[in-house]
Amino acid sequence: MHLAVYILVFPIIWLISRLPMRLLYVFSDFLFLLVYYVVGYRKKVVLSNLKLAFPEKSDEELKRITKKTLHHFCDFIVESIKSFSISEKEVSRRYKFVNPEVLNNTAKNGKNIILTGAHLNNWEWSVSMPLVSDIHIYGAYTPIKNKHFNEFMKSSRTKFNLTAYKTREMIPNMMKNIKNGNKGAYILLSDQSPVVQKTYHWQEFFGVKVPVHTGAELLAKKFDMSVINYSTKKIKRGYYETTFEVITENPKELDNYQITDKYLKITEDSIKEQPENYLWTHKRFKHKHRYQEWLDKYKKK
């Protein structure tokens, strides 16, 4: 069954990906009309998130941002489809790394690197990072049930020489690489809500206390890895610029959760610049009422 679906659907996706961006954006505009006005896809979730994040904004402003958020979401979908066929030349023109020397100079110190980032603007095209990097780049992906599509998506994400691991295999492979002396930089997008029972740290995000992932910091300290954040900004439709910023080259010298808090602050500041381009379609503050429960039941002693 999976093979039949792949055989039927793959040619369509591939042909769509071969279309020029101007036509893909026409499709995105049509998709937006369906998503926003007909289906109403996650409008309430987006608006609820925005009301918590920006209580100072009027209802009219929040509605405008909601509309722009879902329009950008449709753009992101077609840009992700374009990823399957985009060339090195085109991705380099559309997705620029402003200061790759920050990454490369940090790599010269001989340490492995953790690259923190967020689901802001277009993170799929960051798979082109190896084109400007002097250190090997590793990334994680969530596999889908159809193994044929899974292999296709993996090959798309690795065509610029990024090594992709399944999310659950990222840390074991990282440990194996470190043990074997293979240097690398590992992309860890850390802005999703963790399971409360497995949370170690809570912090304010847009003024709301939420559980936050601390895996990047724990790994950095355990293996003495430098931590660099990369933030992406939308310049205009279909064009992005990504900036690197060193969080620390000496993680063991920092207090617990200082790295996590700094990452969270950078992420919040980046989102405030272009709030309409963040992935607000997920429930960002779904655990905001569970802090006391965590203190009572789950806080690690």
Stockholm file with secondary structure:
# STOCKHOLM 1.0

chainA/1-301         MHLAVYILVFPIIWLISRLPMRLLYVFSDFLFLLVYYVVGYRKKVVLSNLKLAFPEKSDEELKRITKKTLHHFCDFIVESIKSFSISEKEVSRRYKFVNPEVLNNTAKNGKNIILTGAHLNNWEWSVSMPLVSDIHIYGAYTPIKNKHFNEFMKSSRTKFNLTAYKTREMIPNMMKNIKNGNKGAYILLSDQSPVVQKTYHWQEFFGVKVPVHTGAELLAKKFDMSVINYSTKKIKRGYYETTFEVITENPKELDNYQITDKYLKITEDSIKEQPENYLWTHKRFKHKHRYQEWLDKYKKK
#=GR chainA/1-301 SS CHHHHHHHHHHHHHHHHTSCHHHHHHHHHHHHIIIIIIICTTHHHHHHHHHHHCTTSCHHHHHHHHHHHHHHHHHHHHHHHHTTTCCHHHHHHHEEESCHHHHHHHHTTSCCEEEEECSBSCCGGGGGGGGTCSSCEEEEECCCSCHHHHHHHHHHHTTTSCEEEEGGGHHHHHHHHHHTTCCCEEEEECCSCCCGGGCCEEEEETTEEEEECCHHHHHHHHHTCEEEEEEEEEEETTEEEEEEEEEESCGGGSCTTHHHHHHHHHHHHHHHHSGGGBCTTSCTTTTTTCHHHIIIIICCC
#=GC SS_cons         CHHHHHHHHHHHHHHHHTSCHHHHHHHHHHHHIIIIIIICTTHHHHHHHHHHHCTTSCHHHHHHHHHHHHHHHHHHHHHHHHTTTCCHHHHHHHEEESCHHHHHHHHTTSCCEEEEECSBSCCGGGGGGGGTCSSCEEEEECCCSCHHHHHHHHHHHTTTSCEEEEGGGHHHHHHHHHHTTCCCEEEEECCSCCCGGGCCEEEEETTEEEEECCHHHHHHHHHTCEEEEEEEEEEETTEEEEEEEEEESCGGGSCTTHHHHHHHHHHHHHHHHSGGGBCTTSCTTTTTTCHHHIIIIICCC
//
